[in-house]
């Protein structure tokens, strides 16, 4: 295996089968609460779009005075709304660069604890924005919660990947994505007009994001720090041994500690890399390219256009109750994430990712054709719904969960934090482009919009499969459960 890649599992036999302990369950659950909140804030802005835009209109008119215009200019409203959606990604872009520094300085667990300050501040600003008649407060709150989510998107997979038993690393890593889609679904349900998606209650809907933050603040102190961080980064053998005992439930963890010692000896020549050192390293260039391309394939597929704007997409498709169709997409999203949890250790990362991208490409083509024929054939609205549901389902088969945890598998302890930062920045930059640009692109292209995503997905499929004549096929990740090798693009 080329240098720069971390082999998962033992080289001379099956890895030891660590049992699942209560402490491990608590630690993983507490960590993925951050991912739940991340998902909630992706989906929460979707359903109440109309009532929030009306609030923006009233605020703008109030500032113009009685002699001002009768309504906010459509272009101004579009810009304000697009900014409210996309500023979330700007916060994520900025904070994602700090993942490496913060995770090394504070540790994985403490970094997640401190990060909740951003969540509480952001949620409070969004919840109070309407009462203060200030859309600036809502936009600032979205920025702060985006900064929280940017750190979460790196810290959670890193922590879970480092505490998870080797034979469960893929499945537990997928729980990060499951928490994200669950958060999206919860936000979509609560955003119904019959619940919190009303002119009076939407501030509560946005402010509820503080609840998972408070719960995580309560639970995380009872969870152990990553033993790999404690021993390999901080050289704290005693705390690392204690953490291993809590996570494994074993009275004697000398074997596990010996593995950490062996890993540390191998990494003594590979000190923690700064961001600039990683970018200039030839050794890590190939895995870094893979990590970035996987993140781009996830976001440039256009999936967050569905999560951010699905209500308006379903309206365009002629759906009578677009909010319920949006919830249906959220249910599909969650169900197929569970399917991915079951498949990820059996089918392999590469197979699932390519299958997902190919399926999304086909569904996007079907969606485009259905929208083009909608005026002539009204029944095509049902085809559009099926295509969107299929688009979401194929996303969760592979492109959804795999890019988040694959970085922790591709990189060893030294370069991992910096690699997480680069991959996270790539993801959030693409997220911002989609969030900010979709409304303008949709206004220009209408049904052809999804055709744009088809082109992007197809291009990235080509990049993954055929870059330099498919010279990336030698990169491999061992699936410990079966001890078989699966090529990763």
C-alpha positions in Angstrom: 0.0 0.0 0.0 1.4 3.4 -0.9 2.6 5.6 2.0 0.1 8.2 3.2 -2.8 5.7 3.4 -3.9 4.1 6.6 -4.6 0.4 6.5 -7.8 -0.4 8.4 -7.5 -3.6 10.4 -4.8 -6.1 11.3 -2.3 -7.3 8.7 -2.0 -10.9 9.9 -5.6 -11.9 10.6 -9.0 -10.8 11.6 -9.1 -7.8 13.9 -10.1 -8.2 17.5 -13.8 -8.0 17.9 -14.4 -5.4 20.6 -17.9 -5.6 22.0 -20.2 -2.7 22.0 -20.3 -1.2 25.5 -22.7 1.3 27.1 -19.9 3.9 27.2 -19.3 3.5 23.5 -23.0 3.9 22.8 -23.2 7.0 25.0 -20.1 8.5 23.4 -21.3 7.9 19.8 -24.8 9.2 20.6 -23.5 12.3 22.4 -21.2 13.1 19.5 -23.8 12.6 16.7 -26.2 15.0 18.5 -24.0 17.6 16.8 -24.7 16.0 13.4 -28.4 16.0 14.3 -28.3 19.7 14.9 -26.3 20.2 11.6 -29.1 18.4 9.7 -31.8 20.3 11.5 -30.3 23.6 10.4 -30.0 22.4 6.8 -33.7 21.5 6.7 -35.3 24.1 9.0 -35.1 27.0 6.5 -37.1 25.2 3.8 -40.7 24.8 4.8 -41.3 28.2 6.4 -39.8 30.1 3.5 -43.0 32.0 2.6 -43.7 33.2 6.2 -40.1 34.2 6.8 -40.1 36.1 3.5 -43.3 37.9 4.6 -41.6 38.8 7.8 -38.7 40.2 5.8 -41.2 42.2 3.7 -42.8 43.7 6.9 -39.5 44.6 8.4 -38.3 46.2 5.2 -41.6 48.2 4.9 -41.4 49.3 8.5 -38.0 50.8 7.9 -39.2 52.6 4.7 -41.9 54.5 6.6 -45.5 55.2 5.6 -44.5 57.0 2.4 -42.3 54.2 1.1 -43.2 51.5 -1.5 -45.9 49.0 -0.8 -43.7 46.0 -0.9 -40.0 44.9 -0.9 -38.5 44.7 -4.5 -38.5 41.1 -5.6 -34.8 41.2 -6.4 -34.0 42.4 -2.9 -36.2 39.7 -1.3 -34.5 37.0 -3.5 -31.1 38.3 -2.4 -32.0 38.4 1.3 -33.4 34.9 1.2 -30.6 33.4 -0.8 -28.2 35.1 1.7 -30.2 33.7 4.7 -29.8 30.2 3.2 -26.2 30.4 1.9 -24.6 32.3 4.9 -24.9 29.0 6.7 -22.3 27.6 4.4 -20.1 30.6 4.7 -19.8 30.0 8.4 -19.1 26.4 7.7 -16.4 27.3 5.1 -14.6 29.5 7.6 -14.8 27.2 10.6 -13.8 24.1 8.7 -10.3 25.5 8.3 -10.0 25.5 12.1 -10.9 21.8 12.6 -7.3 20.7 12.7 -6.1 23.5 15.0 -9.0 23.2 17.5 -9.0 19.4 17.6 -5.3 19.3 18.4 -5.5 22.1 20.9 -8.6 21.2 22.9 -9.0 17.5 22.0 -11.9 16.0 20.2 -14.4 15.9 23.1 -13.6 19.3 24.6 -13.7 20.9 21.1 -17.2 19.6 20.6 -18.2 21.0 24.1 -16.8 24.4 23.4 -18.4 24.4 19.9 -21.8 24.5 21.5 -21.3 28.1 22.4 -21.7 29.0 18.7 -24.9 26.8 18.6 -26.5 28.5 21.6 -25.6 32.0 20.3 -26.8 31.3 16.8 -30.1 29.7 17.9 -30.8 32.6 20.2 -30.3 35.2 17.5 -32.5 33.3 15.1 -35.2 32.8 17.7 -35.3 36.5 18.6 -34.9 38.0 15.1 -38.6 38.4 14.5 -39.3 40.1 17.8 -36.4 42.5 17.2 -37.7 43.1 13.6 -34.2 42.4 12.3 -33.5 40.0 9.4 -29.8 40.9 10.1 -30.1 39.0 13.4 -31.4 35.9 11.6 -28.7 36.1 9.0 -26.0 36.4 11.7 -27.6 33.6 13.6 -27.4 31.4 10.5 -23.8 32.3 10.1 -23.0 31.3 13.6 -24.9 28.0 13.4 -23.1 27.4 10.1 -19.8 27.9 11.9 -20.9 25.4 14.5 -21.9 22.9 11.8 -18.6 23.4 10.0 -16.6 22.3 13.1 -19.1 19.6 13.8 -18.8 18.1 10.3 -15.1 17.4 11.0 -15.1 16.8 14.8 -17.9 14.2 14.9 -16.5 11.8 12.2 -13.0 12.2 13.7 -14.1 11.4 17.2 -16.4 8.5 16.2 -13.8 7.1 13.9 -11.1 7.1 16.6 -13.2 5.5 19.4 -15.1 3.0 17.2 -14.0 -0.7 17.1 -12.3 -1.4 13.8 -14.9 -3.9 12.6 -17.7 -1.3 13.2 -15.9 1.8 12.0 -17.8 2.0 8.7 -21.2 1.4 10.3 -20.7 3.8 13.2 -19.2 6.3 10.8 -22.4 6.2 8.8 -24.4 7.1 11.9 -23.1 10.6 11.4 -25.0 10.9 8.2 -28.0 9.1 9.8 -28.1 11.8 12.4 -27.9 14.6 9.8 -30.8 13.2 7.8 -32.8 12.6 11.0 -32.3 16.3 11.8 -33.5 17.3 8.4 -36.6 15.2 8.7 -37.4 16.6 12.2 -37.0 20.1 10.9 -39.3 19.4 7.9 -42.0 17.9 10.1 -41.9 20.7 12.7 -42.0 23.2 9.8 -45.5 22.2 8.7 -48.1 25.0 9.0 -50.1 22.8 11.4 -47.1 22.8 13.8 -44.4 25.5 13.9 -44.3 26.8 10.3 -46.6 29.7 11.0 -46.2 33.5 11.0 -46.1 33.5 14.8 -44.2 30.3 15.6 -41.4 30.2 13.0 -38.9 31.9 15.4 -39.4 29.1 17.8 -38.8 26.6 15.0 -35.4 28.2 14.3 -34.6 28.7 18.0 -35.2 25.0 18.8 -31.7 24.3 17.6 -30.4 25.1 21.1 -32.0 22.0 22.6 -29.5 19.4 21.0 -26.7 21.7 22.0 -27.8 21.8 25.6 -28.3 18.0 25.7 -24.8 17.5 24.3 -23.4 19.8 26.9 -24.9 17.6 29.6 -23.9 14.2 28.1 -20.4 14.8 26.7 -18.7 15.3 30.1 -19.6 11.7 30.8 -17.9 10.4 27.7 -14.2 9.5 27.4 -11.8 11.4 25.2 -10.4 9.6 22.1 -7.6 7.2 23.4 -5.7 7.7 20.1 -5.7 11.5 20.7 -4.6 11.0 24.4 -1.8 8.6 23.7 -0.5 9.5 20.2 -1.0 13.2 20.2 -0.7 14.1 23.9 1.5 11.1 25.1 -0.8 10.5 28.1 -0.6 6.8 28.7 -2.6 6.8 31.9 -5.7 8.7 30.6 -5.5 6.7 27.4 -5.5 3.4 29.3 -8.5 4.6 31.3 -10.4 5.7 28.2 -9.7 2.3 26.5 -11.1 0.5 29.6 -14.3 2.5 29.5 -14.8 2.1 25.8 -14.0 -1.6 25.5 -15.2 -2.8 28.9 -12.0 -4.9 29.2 -10.2 -5.0 32.5 -6.9 -5.6 30.7 -6.3 -3.2 27.8 -2.6 -3.9 27.4 -3.2 -5.4 23.9 -5.1 -2.4 22.7 -2.6 -0.1 24.3 0.2 -2.0 22.6 -1.5 -1.4 19.2 -1.5 2.3 20.0 2.1 2.2 21.0 2.9 0.4 17.7 0.9 3.0 15.8 2.7 5.8 17.6 6.1 4.3 16.7 5.1 4.1 13.1 4.0 7.7 13.2 7.0 9.1 15.0 8.5 10.0 11.6 5.1 11.4 10.6 4.5 14.3 13.0 1.2 16.2 12.9 1.1 18.2 9.7 0.0 21.8 9.3 -2.4 22.7 6.5 0.4 24.1 4.4 2.6 21.1 5.0 -0.2 18.7 4.0 -0.9 20.7 0.8 2.8 20.5 -0.1 3.2 16.9 0.7 3.6 14.5 -2.3 3.1 11.6 0.0 -0.5 12.6 0.8 -1.4 14.2 -2.5 -3.3 11.2 -3.8 -5.5 10.6 -0.8 -6.1 14.3 -0.5 -7.3 14.5 -4.1 -9.7 11.6 -3.4 -11.0 13.2 -0.2 -11.7 16.5 -2.0 -13.3 14.9 -5.1 -15.6 12.8 -2.9 -16.7 16.0 -1.1 -17.3 17.8 -4.4 -19.2 14.8 -5.7 -21.5 15.0 -2.7 -22.3 18.7 -2.9 -22.2 19.4 -6.6 -24.7 16.6 -7.2 -27.2 19.3 -6.2 -28.6 17.4 -3.2 -28.7 20.5 -0.9 -30.7 22.3 -3.6 -33.4 19.6 -2.7 -32.9 20.1 1.0 -32.9 23.9 0.9 -35.5 24.4 -1.8 -37.6 21.2 -2.1 -40.8 23.0 -1.3 -40.5 25.4 -4.2 -39.2 22.5 -6.4 -42.3 20.5 -5.7 -44.5 23.5 -6.3 -42.8 23.8 -9.8 -43.6 20.2 -10.3 -47.3 20.9 -9.7 -47.5 19.1 -6.4 -50.6 20.2 -4.4 -49.1 19.8 -0.9 -45.4 20.5 -1.4 -44.7 20.5 2.3 -45.8 16.9 2.7 -43.9 15.9 -0.4 -40.8 17.5 1.3 -41.4 15.3 4.4 -41.7 12.3 2.1 -38.3 13.1 0.7 -37.0 13.4 4.3 -38.4 9.9 5.1 -36.8 8.4 2.0 -33.6 10.2 3.0 -33.7 8.6 6.5 -34.7 5.1 5.3 -31.9 4.8 2.8 -29.3 6.1 5.2 -30.2 3.0 7.3 -29.8 0.9 4.2 -26.4 2.4 3.8 -25.5 1.5 7.4 -26.3 -2.1 6.6 -24.4 -2.2 3.3 -21.3 -0.1 3.8 -19.2 -2.9 5.3 -20.5 -5.5 2.8 -20.5 -3.8 -0.5 -17.5 -1.5 -0.1 -17.1 2.2 -0.2 -16.2 2.5 -3.8 -19.1 0.4 -5.1 -21.7 2.2 -3.0 -20.4 5.7 -3.9 -20.3 5.0 -7.7 -23.7 3.3 -7.6 -25.2 6.3 -5.7 -23.8 8.8 -8.2 -24.9 6.8 -11.2 -28.4 6.5 -9.7 -28.6 10.2 -9.0 -27.6 11.0 -12.5 -30.4 8.8 -13.9 -33.0 10.3 -11.6 -31.9 13.9 -12.5 -32.4 13.1 -16.2 -35.8 11.6 -15.4 -36.7 14.7 -13.3 -35.7 17.1 -16.1 -37.7 15.2 -18.7 -40.8 15.0 -16.4 -40.7 18.8 -15.7 -40.3 19.6 -19.5 -43.4 17.5 -20.3 -45.4 18.7 -17.2 -47.6 21.2 -19.1 -48.6 18.7 -21.8 -48.9 15.7 -19.4 -50.0 16.7 -15.9 -49.4 13.2 -14.6 -45.7 13.9 -15.0 -45.9 15.6 -11.6 -46.0 12.1 -10.1 -43.0 11.1 -12.1 -41.2 14.2 -10.8 -41.9 13.1 -7.2 -40.6 9.6 -7.8 -37.5 11.0 -9.5 -36.8 13.4 -6.6 -37.3 10.6 -4.1 -35.0 8.4 -6.1 -32.5 11.2 -6.3 -32.4 11.4 -2.5 -32.4 7.6 -2.1 -29.4 7.1 -4.3 -27.6 10.0 -2.5 -27.9 8.2 0.8 -26.7 4.9 -0.6 -23.2 6.3 -1.0 -22.4 9.9 -1.8 -24.2 11.1 1.4 -22.4 9.2 4.2 -19.1 8.0 2.7 -17.3 11.3 2.1 -17.7 12.3 5.7 -16.0 9.4 7.3 -13.6 8.2 4.5 -11.1 10.9 5.4 -10.5 9.4 8.8 -9.9 6.1 7.1 -7.6 7.4 4.4 -5.3 9.4 6.7 -3.3 8.3 9.7 -3.2 10.3 12.9 -0.6 12.8 11.9 -2.2 14.4 8.8 -5.8 13.6 9.7 -6.9 16.9 11.3 -5.4 19.0 8.4 -7.0 16.6 5.9 -10.3 17.0 7.6 -10.0 20.8 7.3 -9.3 20.6 3.6 -12.1 18.2 2.9 -14.5 20.2 5.0 -13.6 23.4 3.3 -14.2 21.8 -0.1 -17.6 20.5 1.0 -18.7 23.8 2.5 -17.6 25.8 -0.5 -19.6 23.7 -2.8 -22.5 23.9 -0.3 -22.4 27.7 -0.5 -22.4 27.7 -4.3 -25.5 25.5 -4.3 -27.3 27.4 -1.6 -26.6 30.9 -3.0 -26.9 30.2 -6.7 -29.8 27.7 -6.9 -32.6 30.3 -6.9 -31.0 32.4 -9.6 -30.2 29.3 -11.7 -33.7 27.9 -11.2 -35.1 31.2 -12.3 -33.1 31.1 -15.6 -33.4 27.4 -16.4 -36.6 26.3 -14.7 -37.0 22.6 -15.5 -33.6 22.4 -17.1 -32.1 23.2 -13.7 -31.6 19.5 -12.7 -30.0 19.0 -16.1 -27.2 21.2 -14.8 -26.7 18.9 -11.9 -26.6 15.9 -14.3 -23.7 17.5 -16.1 -21.8 18.1 -12.9 -22.4 14.6 -11.5 -21.4 13.1 -14.8 -18.2 15.1 -14.9 -17.3 14.1 -11.4 -18.1 10.4 -12.2 -15.6 10.7 -15.0 -13.0 12.3 -12.8 -13.3 9.6 -10.2 -13.3 6.7 -12.6 -10.9 7.8 -15.3 -8.5 10.3 -13.9 -5.2 9.6 -15.6 -6.5 6.4 -17.0 -8.1 5.2 -13.7 -4.7 5.3 -12.0 -6.5 5.8 -8.7 -7.8 2.2 -8.7 -4.7 1.1 -6.7 -6.0 2.9 -3.6 -7.7 0.5 -1.3 -9.4 0.3 2.1 -9.5 -3.0 3.9 -13.0 -3.9 5.2 -12.1 -5.6 8.5 -15.3 -7.5 8.9 -14.6 -9.6 5.9 -10.9 -9.0 5.6 -11.4 -8.3 1.9 -10.0 -5.4 -0.1 -12.3 -3.0 -1.8 -10.9 -0.5 -4.3 -11.8 3.1 -3.5 -11.8 5.5 -6.4 
